[in-house]
């Protein structure tokens, strides 16, 4: 029998939100008793850990996040996340589902990890409709029904399409929500509803989808919580006014902290603990921040067996030598030490099916494929172009005259980059183009198959050689993110599994992504506070502004195709 | 489509714990939108209720209670409870289970009621073991398994036997708890654990049984909550020190209010609302008292669809003209008015199986059956007697010499009453005796088949004529509670269904019980602050002190039989 005593730690008590000097007895993976002091002679079979001076906190629980945002596998995610004390996550695998459909979700779920990874059902795959983007997989009612029978699935992942959800018509998302309610009446239904309020918000919540993790304002926090919504507050949502409204109104029970997306290079530095510390830096008490990273997320997900250091709960916890700086001494999962400065328990690495490594079904790109033909006798043509915003993923539509030569648009030296999207699932060989202003300001190209949410092959550059070099490099690698300058690959992160994740150790992947980020910024002069995310969301048609899929430029708000030639 | 607007009420917002002037739109039984004001012209199909000056509160949710404590059927319970605004209860039907086993539970569950009545699985039927008391039914593993497949069952009812629960041995209650965890991993397991603390309490909680509704002290409240227990605070537990510890420590989320037992005469005056008002009179804010009678009990029972006035929740609510005095104007269930001063929606009355009305399987009692034989040649014998405590259900054991005449104990004129327990399920015709001091002080007898938990026929009196008259009257009625003085029935409440509940209107039953209470006090001189409960628990062997079953006197704490003749 596996018995431990964590002796005389500063133990977080969830119910009074205080740290108290206590000793904690653990047996077979569960907390058994918390006491002022034990007579250690009574526990001669137990391993005694002297925790004097250490802080003992429940393992962190991150209930809104995407493993694919870290471009990694569940196994590597577990390995890295445990270092910071995250012991449970609820992942929405909608990226791998866009690539491989339910097969992708199954492969993720079949990864045995030390961290407990639960799953949400991706509710929007594809993000819009098959007419507007080609994806590798689709999640329809049959897939949802199968997933509802899986115990590892504990919620419906973020429902994005407000209009379809509250429509009077019979829509797919309404059918999916009904299916969930019918099969699992009390399962949480997670939402994504920025910028809606009043009757629209009430209708959204009344549908049963009653959580949101998007950007908030003090007003939206108040309105959403007081109408029964549970808020999952991610790092970017932590601004002083928002923290103030949460604390002033004592909304303690009705929100949690979450990460949503943690890029590989940022993942080297932390995970949910970073969001927690940011909240504290903005005025949340450390006790409330821990509560919101352990107890309330567990309650939301009906994981009643964890998030607390109390008898009968799963013994997931972190010992910290500094609370303010979150200095992790060791991490325990199911009552077993799985990480310390000198030790990390080995994860079982999963081999994915062979086809997962051969998912970019494209021949090499050549110059002819990049010709932007236009049917005109004029020497100029008015073109719709995409303007990139330097601090958000929103874009603008602009118009611009471009010269025409031999039936081709002569876009070079016009102050724009050419962006192309190549359908890569072998379904239709679509190629679509857009001209982009405001992103790349130097000469070169960037290419990626990690392109939300359809993950077709995206490339953007100022000259054909670099465009071809970058795109073909990604095809060679069968996935990744790279920068080419002067026909030379300056930085590259290979993502060979489904073209979106890598099984490389996180140190290696994080370093690669850091280099890509640097190359985008320095070599391409890409003007954005998160260049990698900016480019990777120029492909996302569910975004309200204009984006590019293999079907062309799509205006997310109206779901209209914007023609390349203005006025067509 | 059924549409209502409750216009301009003082609406309780659960999330900020404030009343706010709002209008509430209801559609098809659910709250749809809460707004400062609606343009009523937009809602020409809706029925508009002018609620200006009224208080709007979610329907009360009572999660620890026994319908049989009100000696009534689910249907009548619903009818009466709705008048006070209770719209949901979770009933532990362990009394009807003691009489009829699972068949009794099924009959209760099959009653269609306007109030939502959910059920717990009675975990201790019989309360001790079949060797110490004969019951009509037994709830074993098979019955538990069947009940776990029923959607109306939402928790395991109060687990009482601490020793068996934490035993190293294989015990029935451990097997039942395992079965629950295996079949329904997150189902709440309810407990009954007075006066345990430290390692014992930790072991109790660690078993997964993590709620308690018994009497508390400020210390036990603190220890139990801070070890992860959810407390269900019943009326008698509301004392100033307890309310203070709940409020001072901001334990808002970790307890609720409940009734446990509401006697028929008390039920005429109120239900959970009375507990709520008592809490307020002792210092709880009205907002917190409502929170603890609506939201926290719903959360505990994972009834996420209610307890709150917010979009998407079931429209169960009360309109009050006075909050402080809980003056009910009207009550709505599923968005429909079901009670007001001038209207009450009719309940569907259920006919129970014929056998439910023929459950006292006893021939008439006669004088010979009351002879207390003793095998001695002495003229005196030392007897163990039960001393009744005037303010609790605990008893004491005393010893007393009694004369012996013709082999019979001559107990009359010795300052004691004779108490007899007749096995009434036709299983073994057991008769057991005890002598009782401190209860009846005048001449006469009381008899009842409502006798916790085995519900055999109990009778106690000072002379044989009244004992026989009272007991035979209950046999004639096939159940009830009555008082006989001078061979005449002074007061009687018939309980013909299983001998423990009545289908009579609550006014009638409440009046009958009030008369029995009065007769016990005035005619029998029964010294107790709740004489009806006192006598009805003199049969309860699970109580730690000495009680009488058909098997004899039982000491609950040690589960030993106490012989009538001392030293035997």
Interface residues (C-beta under 8 A of the other chain):
Chain A: X13 X14 X15 X16 X30 X31 X32 X33 X34 X35 X185 X186 X198 X199 X202 X203 X205 X206 X207 X208 X210 X225 X226 X227 X228 X249 X251 X253 X254 X299 X302 X304 X305 X308 X310 X311 X312 X313
Chain B: X13 X14 X15 X16 X30 X31 X32 X33 X34 X35 X185 X186 X198 X199 X202 X203 X205 X206 X207 X208 X210 X225 X226 X227 X228 X249 X251 X253 X254 X299 X302 X304 X305 X308 X310 X311 X312 X313
